[in-house]
Amino acid sequence: MSERDHAELPMSFVTLASEGGPHEDSSYLAGWQMGALNALLALDRDHLHVHEQMVYAASREQAELIAVTQGYAVEFTDSEDPAWLSASFTRQAR
């Protein structure tokens, strides 16, 4: 797990292996990120028309699935760090 990954955390995750916990860092953080993305797009679909955030490059397919499921199109742009992508989610007309 990189220092950047830790810098991106919204809070301390004490159950990560790097913190002495039982959960493998990358998988746990990817799951947290995709769960948070799904919740954000699902709960604010009437008000959120464009949302931009960095996502783990390894989670690209999952982010695409979440976008489609929640009624968004998504475009990805490479970042300076190959482990990350910039994602732009745009709400599609109903």
C-alpha positions in Angstrom: 0.0 0.0 0.0 1.4 3.3 -1.0 1.7 6.5 1.0 -0.8 8.1 -1.4 -3.3 5.4 -0.6 -3.1 6.3 3.1 -3.3 10.0 2.2 -6.6 9.4 0.3 -8.3 7.7 3.3 -11.3 9.6 4.7 -10.5 8.2 8.1 -8.2 5.7 9.8 -9.0 2.1 9.0 -7.7 0.1 12.0 -8.6 -3.3 10.6 -6.1 -3.0 7.7 -3.2 -5.4 7.7 -0.8 -2.4 7.6 -2.4 -1.3 10.9 -2.2 -4.8 12.5 -5.7 -5.8 11.5 -7.0 -8.9 9.6 -8.0 -7.3 6.2 -5.7 -7.0 3.2 -5.2 -3.3 2.5 -5.8 -3.0 -1.2 -8.9 -5.2 -1.4 -10.5 -3.5 1.7 -9.8 0.0 0.4 -11.1 -0.8 -3.1 -14.3 -2.3 -1.7 -14.7 0.8 0.5 -14.2 3.1 -2.4 -16.6 1.3 -4.7 -19.2 1.0 -1.9 -19.0 4.7 -1.2 -19.2 5.5 -5.0 -22.3 3.4 -5.3 -24.0 5.0 -2.3 -23.2 8.5 -3.5 -24.5 8.0 -7.0 -27.6 6.1 -5.8 -28.6 8.5 -3.0 -28.1 11.7 -4.9 -29.3 10.8 -8.3 -31.9 13.6 -8.5 -29.3 16.3 -7.6 -26.0 15.1 -8.7 -25.5 15.5 -12.4 -21.7 15.4 -12.7 -19.4 13.8 -10.1 -15.6 13.6 -10.5 -13.2 11.5 -8.4 -10.0 9.5 -8.5 -10.6 5.7 -8.5 -8.1 2.8 -8.3 -7.2 1.8 -11.9 -7.9 -1.9 -10.9 -11.5 -0.9 -10.0 -12.3 0.6 -13.4 -14.7 -2.2 -14.5 -16.5 -2.1 -11.2 -16.8 1.7 -11.4 -18.2 1.3 -14.9 -20.8 -1.2 -13.7 -21.8 1.1 -10.8 -22.2 4.0 -13.2 -24.4 2.1 -15.6 -26.5 0.6 -12.7 -27.1 4.1 -11.3 -27.8 5.8 -14.6 -24.5 7.5 -15.2 -22.0 7.5 -18.1 -18.4 7.5 -17.0 -15.2 8.7 -18.7 -11.7 7.9 -17.4 -8.5 9.8 -17.8 -5.1 8.5 -16.9 -3.3 10.2 -14.0 0.4 10.7 -13.3 0.2 7.6 -11.0 -0.7 4.5 -13.0 -2.5 3.0 -10.0 -5.1 5.8 -10.2 -7.6 7.0 -12.8 -9.6 10.3 -12.9 -13.3 9.4 -13.4 -16.0 11.7 -14.5 -19.6 10.4 -13.9 -22.4 12.2 -15.9 -26.1 11.5 -15.1 -27.9 10.3 -18.2 -31.4 11.6 -19.1 -34.2 9.3 -17.9 
